[in-house]
Amino acid sequence: MLYQRYITSQRWKRRRLRYYKKFGRICAACGTDQNITVHHMSYERLGHELDDDLLALCLDHHRLLHRLYPHTCREHTLLFLVDYQIPELRKIGALTPATL
């Protein structure tokens, strides 16, 4: 499946909305609820993603992640969260490498 075609499809829109309904629209790095996107931590199941393949990030953190790791994968996403997740999210047990 071609990524660009999929990411603009109704199928992805429905999948993204299911993710938001289950996990909310909160950035896993900074906790904002503004300009939230869904990041693919893995493209292995593109079109058939598991919840574990996805992570909500604000647009700024999503862009930064891809700038730092152009060929991002689950490990890169976890490294990114170690460096950029605000301490307040770690304290309340929000998404951390240990919980992903």
Chimera marker file (.cmm) of the C-alpha trace (Angstrom):
<marker_set name="trace">
<marker id="1" x="0.000" y="0.000" z="0.000" r="1" g="1" b="0" radius="0.5"/>
<marker id="2" x="1.342" y="3.422" z="-0.886" r="1" g="1" b="0" radius="0.5"/>
<marker id="3" x="1.746" y="5.597" z="2.193" r="1" g="1" b="0" radius="0.5"/>
<marker id="4" x="0.639" y="8.899" z="0.644" r="1" g="1" b="0" radius="0.5"/>
<marker id="5" x="-2.473" y="7.359" z="-0.858" r="1" g="1" b="0" radius="0.5"/>
<marker id="6" x="-3.387" y="5.645" z="2.400" r="1" g="1" b="0" radius="0.5"/>
<marker id="7" x="-2.746" y="8.657" z="4.649" r="1" g="1" b="0" radius="0.5"/>
<marker id="8" x="-5.270" y="10.713" z="2.665" r="1" g="1" b="0" radius="0.5"/>
<marker id="9" x="-7.883" y="7.948" z="2.523" r="1" g="1" b="0" radius="0.5"/>
<marker id="10" x="-11.182" y="7.611" z="4.384" r="1" g="1" b="0" radius="0.5"/>
<marker id="11" x="-9.865" y="4.328" z="5.779" r="1" g="1" b="0" radius="0.5"/>
<marker id="12" x="-7.003" y="6.147" z="7.558" r="1" g="1" b="0" radius="0.5"/>
<marker id="13" x="-9.386" y="8.858" z="8.724" r="1" g="1" b="0" radius="0.5"/>
<marker id="14" x="-11.619" y="6.231" z="10.354" r="1" g="1" b="0" radius="0.5"/>
<marker id="15" x="-8.597" y="4.437" z="11.881" r="1" g="1" b="0" radius="0.5"/>
<marker id="16" x="-7.224" y="7.684" z="13.265" r="1" g="1" b="0" radius="0.5"/>
<marker id="17" x="-10.600" y="8.569" z="14.784" r="1" g="1" b="0" radius="0.5"/>
<marker id="18" x="-10.811" y="5.138" z="16.471" r="1" g="1" b="0" radius="0.5"/>
<marker id="19" x="-7.350" y="5.749" z="17.931" r="1" g="1" b="0" radius="0.5"/>
<marker id="20" x="-8.374" y="9.185" z="19.233" r="1" g="1" b="0" radius="0.5"/>
<marker id="21" x="-11.565" y="7.773" z="20.734" r="1" g="1" b="0" radius="0.5"/>
<marker id="22" x="-9.633" y="5.096" z="22.608" r="1" g="1" b="0" radius="0.5"/>
<marker id="23" x="-6.543" y="7.086" z="23.680" r="1" g="1" b="0" radius="0.5"/>
<marker id="24" x="-7.552" y="10.738" z="23.391" r="1" g="1" b="0" radius="0.5"/>
<marker id="25" x="-5.996" y="13.632" z="21.529" r="1" g="1" b="0" radius="0.5"/>
<marker id="26" x="-3.038" y="14.359" z="23.777" r="1" g="1" b="0" radius="0.5"/>
<marker id="27" x="0.571" y="14.696" z="22.627" r="1" g="1" b="0" radius="0.5"/>
<marker id="28" x="2.679" y="11.945" z="24.201" r="1" g="1" b="0" radius="0.5"/>
<marker id="29" x="5.648" y="14.330" z="24.350" r="1" g="1" b="0" radius="0.5"/>
<marker id="30" x="4.241" y="17.584" z="25.759" r="1" g="1" b="0" radius="0.5"/>
<marker id="31" x="0.654" y="16.865" z="26.808" r="1" g="1" b="0" radius="0.5"/>
<marker id="32" x="-0.992" y="19.505" z="24.619" r="1" g="1" b="0" radius="0.5"/>
<marker id="33" x="-4.348" y="18.823" z="23.020" r="1" g="1" b="0" radius="0.5"/>
<marker id="34" x="-3.706" y="21.225" z="20.120" r="1" g="1" b="0" radius="0.5"/>
<marker id="35" x="-2.857" y="20.187" z="16.538" r="1" g="1" b="0" radius="0.5"/>
<marker id="36" x="-2.689" y="16.464" z="17.330" r="1" g="1" b="0" radius="0.5"/>
<marker id="37" x="-1.587" y="13.970" z="14.695" r="1" g="1" b="0" radius="0.5"/>
<marker id="38" x="-1.120" y="10.218" z="14.807" r="1" g="1" b="0" radius="0.5"/>
<marker id="39" x="2.432" y="9.021" z="14.257" r="1" g="1" b="0" radius="0.5"/>
<marker id="40" x="3.205" y="5.583" z="12.829" r="1" g="1" b="0" radius="0.5"/>
<marker id="41" x="5.870" y="3.952" z="14.996" r="1" g="1" b="0" radius="0.5"/>
<marker id="42" x="5.902" y="1.075" z="12.535" r="1" g="1" b="0" radius="0.5"/>
<marker id="43" x="4.886" y="0.875" z="8.892" r="1" g="1" b="0" radius="0.5"/>
<marker id="44" x="4.940" y="-2.923" z="8.845" r="1" g="1" b="0" radius="0.5"/>
<marker id="45" x="1.145" y="-3.146" z="9.075" r="1" g="1" b="0" radius="0.5"/>
<marker id="46" x="0.262" y="-0.003" z="7.106" r="1" g="1" b="0" radius="0.5"/>
<marker id="47" x="-3.451" y="-0.171" z="6.503" r="1" g="1" b="0" radius="0.5"/>
<marker id="48" x="-3.847" y="-2.774" z="9.251" r="1" g="1" b="0" radius="0.5"/>
<marker id="49" x="-2.194" y="-0.925" z="12.148" r="1" g="1" b="0" radius="0.5"/>
<marker id="50" x="-2.401" y="-2.151" z="15.693" r="1" g="1" b="0" radius="0.5"/>
<marker id="51" x="-2.877" y="0.445" z="18.414" r="1" g="1" b="0" radius="0.5"/>
<marker id="52" x="0.733" y="-0.248" z="19.421" r="1" g="1" b="0" radius="0.5"/>
<marker id="53" x="1.898" y="0.917" z="15.990" r="1" g="1" b="0" radius="0.5"/>
<marker id="54" x="0.514" y="4.414" z="16.576" r="1" g="1" b="0" radius="0.5"/>
<marker id="55" x="1.194" y="7.336" z="18.904" r="1" g="1" b="0" radius="0.5"/>
<marker id="56" x="-0.493" y="10.729" z="19.266" r="1" g="1" b="0" radius="0.5"/>
<marker id="57" x="1.873" y="13.670" z="18.893" r="1" g="1" b="0" radius="0.5"/>
<marker id="58" x="1.291" y="17.374" z="18.366" r="1" g="1" b="0" radius="0.5"/>
<marker id="59" x="2.260" y="18.631" z="14.945" r="1" g="1" b="0" radius="0.5"/>
<marker id="60" x="5.413" y="20.339" z="16.281" r="1" g="1" b="0" radius="0.5"/>
<marker id="61" x="6.696" y="17.183" z="17.978" r="1" g="1" b="0" radius="0.5"/>
<marker id="62" x="5.686" y="15.001" z="15.020" r="1" g="1" b="0" radius="0.5"/>
<marker id="63" x="7.695" y="17.212" z="12.660" r="1" g="1" b="0" radius="0.5"/>
<marker id="64" x="10.644" y="17.308" z="15.050" r="1" g="1" b="0" radius="0.5"/>
<marker id="65" x="10.651" y="13.522" z="15.380" r="1" g="1" b="0" radius="0.5"/>
<marker id="66" x="10.778" y="13.105" z="11.599" r="1" g="1" b="0" radius="0.5"/>
<marker id="67" x="13.447" y="15.794" z="11.269" r="1" g="1" b="0" radius="0.5"/>
<marker id="68" x="15.640" y="14.046" z="13.850" r="1" g="1" b="0" radius="0.5"/>
<marker id="69" x="14.868" y="10.543" z="12.578" r="1" g="1" b="0" radius="0.5"/>
<marker id="70" x="13.946" y="10.701" z="8.859" r="1" g="1" b="0" radius="0.5"/>
<marker id="71" x="13.494" y="6.908" z="8.752" r="1" g="1" b="0" radius="0.5"/>
<marker id="72" x="11.661" y="6.667" z="12.039" r="1" g="1" b="0" radius="0.5"/>
<marker id="73" x="10.796" y="3.367" z="13.677" r="1" g="1" b="0" radius="0.5"/>
<marker id="74" x="9.538" y="2.278" z="17.094" r="1" g="1" b="0" radius="0.5"/>
<marker id="75" x="13.028" y="2.511" z="18.615" r="1" g="1" b="0" radius="0.5"/>
<marker id="76" x="13.525" y="6.041" z="17.273" r="1" g="1" b="0" radius="0.5"/>
<marker id="77" x="10.157" y="7.087" z="18.673" r="1" g="1" b="0" radius="0.5"/>
<marker id="78" x="11.118" y="5.751" z="22.103" r="1" g="1" b="0" radius="0.5"/>
<marker id="79" x="14.467" y="7.568" z="21.982" r="1" g="1" b="0" radius="0.5"/>
<marker id="80" x="12.631" y="10.735" z="21.012" r="1" g="1" b="0" radius="0.5"/>
<marker id="81" x="10.271" y="10.417" z="23.996" r="1" g="1" b="0" radius="0.5"/>
<marker id="82" x="13.205" y="9.882" z="26.355" r="1" g="1" b="0" radius="0.5"/>
<marker id="83" x="14.660" y="13.189" z="25.167" r="1" g="1" b="0" radius="0.5"/>
<marker id="84" x="11.526" y="15.272" z="24.652" r="1" g="1" b="0" radius="0.5"/>
<marker id="85" x="8.731" y="14.035" z="26.910" r="1" g="1" b="0" radius="0.5"/>
<marker id="86" x="8.066" y="16.557" z="29.661" r="1" g="1" b="0" radius="0.5"/>
<marker id="87" x="8.742" y="15.298" z="33.204" r="1" g="1" b="0" radius="0.5"/>
<marker id="88" x="5.142" y="15.917" z="34.278" r="1" g="1" b="0" radius="0.5"/>
<marker id="89" x="3.956" y="13.242" z="31.836" r="1" g="1" b="0" radius="0.5"/>
<marker id="90" x="6.488" y="10.755" z="33.164" r="1" g="1" b="0" radius="0.5"/>
<marker id="91" x="5.363" y="11.428" z="36.755" r="1" g="1" b="0" radius="0.5"/>
<marker id="92" x="1.735" y="10.569" z="36.014" r="1" g="1" b="0" radius="0.5"/>
<marker id="93" x="2.624" y="7.434" z="34.089" r="1" g="1" b="0" radius="0.5"/>
<marker id="94" x="1.800" y="8.776" z="30.649" r="1" g="1" b="0" radius="0.5"/>
<marker id="95" x="3.330" y="7.111" z="27.636" r="1" g="1" b="0" radius="0.5"/>
<marker id="96" x="6.967" y="6.351" z="28.311" r="1" g="1" b="0" radius="0.5"/>
<marker id="97" x="9.354" y="3.841" z="26.811" r="1" g="1" b="0" radius="0.5"/>
<marker id="98" x="8.496" y="1.527" z="29.701" r="1" g="1" b="0" radius="0.5"/>
<marker id="99" x="4.788" y="1.620" z="28.903" r="1" g="1" b="0" radius="0.5"/>
<marker id="100" x="5.020" y="1.441" z="25.118" r="1" g="1" b="0" radius="0.5"/>
<link id1="1" id2="2" r="1" g="1" b="0" radius="0.2"/>
<link id1="2" id2="3" r="1" g="1" b="0" radius="0.2"/>
<link id1="3" id2="4" r="1" g="1" b="0" radius="0.2"/>
<link id1="4" id2="5" r="1" g="1" b="0" radius="0.2"/>
<link id1="5" id2="6" r="1" g="1" b="0" radius="0.2"/>
<link id1="6" id2="7" r="1" g="1" b="0" radius="0.2"/>
<link id1="7" id2="8" r="1" g="1" b="0" radius="0.2"/>
<link id1="8" id2="9" r="1" g="1" b="0" radius="0.2"/>
<link id1="9" id2="10" r="1" g="1" b="0" radius="0.2"/>
<link id1="10" id2="11" r="1" g="1" b="0" radius="0.2"/>
<link id1="11" id2="12" r="1" g="1" b="0" radius="0.2"/>
<link id1="12" id2="13" r="1" g="1" b="0" radius="0.2"/>
<link id1="13" id2="14" r="1" g="1" b="0" radius="0.2"/>
<link id1="14" id2="15" r="1" g="1" b="0" radius="0.2"/>
<link id1="15" id2="16" r="1" g="1" b="0" radius="0.2"/>
<link id1="16" id2="17" r="1" g="1" b="0" radius="0.2"/>
<link id1="17" id2="18" r="1" g="1" b="0" radius="0.2"/>
<link id1="18" id2="19" r="1" g="1" b="0" radius="0.2"/>
<link id1="19" id2="20" r="1" g="1" b="0" radius="0.2"/>
<link id1="20" id2="21" r="1" g="1" b="0" radius="0.2"/>
<link id1="21" id2="22" r="1" g="1" b="0" radius="0.2"/>
<link id1="22" id2="23" r="1" g="1" b="0" radius="0.2"/>
<link id1="23" id2="24" r="1" g="1" b="0" radius="0.2"/>
<link id1="24" id2="25" r="1" g="1" b="0" radius="0.2"/>
<link id1="25" id2="26" r="1" g="1" b="0" radius="0.2"/>
<link id1="26" id2="27" r="1" g="1" b="0" radius="0.2"/>
<link id1="27" id2="28" r="1" g="1" b="0" radius="0.2"/>
<link id1="28" id2="29" r="1" g="1" b="0" radius="0.2"/>
<link id1="29" id2="30" r="1" g="1" b="0" radius="0.2"/>
<link id1="30" id2="31" r="1" g="1" b="0" radius="0.2"/>
<link id1="31" id2="32" r="1" g="1" b="0" radius="0.2"/>
<link id1="32" id2="33" r="1" g="1" b="0" radius="0.2"/>
<link id1="33" id2="34" r="1" g="1" b="0" radius="0.2"/>
<link id1="34" id2="35" r="1" g="1" b="0" radius="0.2"/>
<link id1="35" id2="36" r="1" g="1" b="0" radius="0.2"/>
<link id1="36" id2="37" r="1" g="1" b="0" radius="0.2"/>
<link id1="37" id2="38" r="1" g="1" b="0" radius="0.2"/>
<link id1="38" id2="39" r="1" g="1" b="0" radius="0.2"/>
<link id1="39" id2="40" r="1" g="1" b="0" radius="0.2"/>
<link id1="40" id2="41" r="1" g="1" b="0" radius="0.2"/>
<link id1="41" id2="42" r="1" g="1" b="0" radius="0.2"/>
<link id1="42" id2="43" r="1" g="1" b="0" radius="0.2"/>
<link id1="43" id2="44" r="1" g="1" b="0" radius="0.2"/>
<link id1="44" id2="45" r="1" g="1" b="0" radius="0.2"/>
<link id1="45" id2="46" r="1" g="1" b="0" radius="0.2"/>
<link id1="46" id2="47" r="1" g="1" b="0" radius="0.2"/>
<link id1="47" id2="48" r="1" g="1" b="0" radius="0.2"/>
<link id1="48" id2="49" r="1" g="1" b="0" radius="0.2"/>
<link id1="49" id2="50" r="1" g="1" b="0" radius="0.2"/>
<link id1="50" id2="51" r="1" g="1" b="0" radius="0.2"/>
<link id1="51" id2="52" r="1" g="1" b="0" radius="0.2"/>
<link id1="52" id2="53" r="1" g="1" b="0" radius="0.2"/>
<link id1="53" id2="54" r="1" g="1" b="0" radius="0.2"/>
<link id1="54" id2="55" r="1" g="1" b="0" radius="0.2"/>
<link id1="55" id2="56" r="1" g="1" b="0" radius="0.2"/>
<link id1="56" id2="57" r="1" g="1" b="0" radius="0.2"/>
<link id1="57" id2="58" r="1" g="1" b="0" radius="0.2"/>
<link id1="58" id2="59" r="1" g="1" b="0" radius="0.2"/>
<link id1="59" id2="60" r="1" g="1" b="0" radius="0.2"/>
<link id1="60" id2="61" r="1" g="1" b="0" radius="0.2"/>
<link id1="61" id2="62" r="1" g="1" b="0" radius="0.2"/>
<link id1="62" id2="63" r="1" g="1" b="0" radius="0.2"/>
<link id1="63" id2="64" r="1" g="1" b="0" radius="0.2"/>
<link id1="64" id2="65" r="1" g="1" b="0" radius="0.2"/>
<link id1="65" id2="66" r="1" g="1" b="0" radius="0.2"/>
<link id1="66" id2="67" r="1" g="1" b="0" radius="0.2"/>
<link id1="67" id2="68" r="1" g="1" b="0" radius="0.2"/>
<link id1="68" id2="69" r="1" g="1" b="0" radius="0.2"/>
<link id1="69" id2="70" r="1" g="1" b="0" radius="0.2"/>
<link id1="70" id2="71" r="1" g="1" b="0" radius="0.2"/>
<link id1="71" id2="72" r="1" g="1" b="0" radius="0.2"/>
<link id1="72" id2="73" r="1" g="1" b="0" radius="0.2"/>
<link id1="73" id2="74" r="1" g="1" b="0" radius="0.2"/>
<link id1="74" id2="75" r="1" g="1" b="0" radius="0.2"/>
<link id1="75" id2="76" r="1" g="1" b="0" radius="0.2"/>
<link id1="76" id2="77" r="1" g="1" b="0" radius="0.2"/>
<link id1="77" id2="78" r="1" g="1" b="0" radius="0.2"/>
<link id1="78" id2="79" r="1" g="1" b="0" radius="0.2"/>
<link id1="79" id2="80" r="1" g="1" b="0" radius="0.2"/>
<link id1="80" id2="81" r="1" g="1" b="0" radius="0.2"/>
<link id1="81" id2="82" r="1" g="1" b="0" radius="0.2"/>
<link id1="82" id2="83" r="1" g="1" b="0" radius="0.2"/>
<link id1="83" id2="84" r="1" g="1" b="0" radius="0.2"/>
<link id1="84" id2="85" r="1" g="1" b="0" radius="0.2"/>
<link id1="85" id2="86" r="1" g="1" b="0" radius="0.2"/>
<link id1="86" id2="87" r="1" g="1" b="0" radius="0.2"/>
<link id1="87" id2="88" r="1" g="1" b="0" radius="0.2"/>
<link id1="88" id2="89" r="1" g="1" b="0" radius="0.2"/>
<link id1="89" id2="90" r="1" g="1" b="0" radius="0.2"/>
<link id1="90" id2="91" r="1" g="1" b="0" radius="0.2"/>
<link id1="91" id2="92" r="1" g="1" b="0" radius="0.2"/>
<link id1="92" id2="93" r="1" g="1" b="0" radius="0.2"/>
<link id1="93" id2="94" r="1" g="1" b="0" radius="0.2"/>
<link id1="94" id2="95" r="1" g="1" b="0" radius="0.2"/>
<link id1="95" id2="96" r="1" g="1" b="0" radius="0.2"/>
<link id1="96" id2="97" r="1" g="1" b="0" radius="0.2"/>
<link id1="97" id2="98" r="1" g="1" b="0" radius="0.2"/>
<link id1="98" id2="99" r="1" g="1" b="0" radius="0.2"/>
<link id1="99" id2="100" r="1" g="1" b="0" radius="0.2"/>
</marker_set>
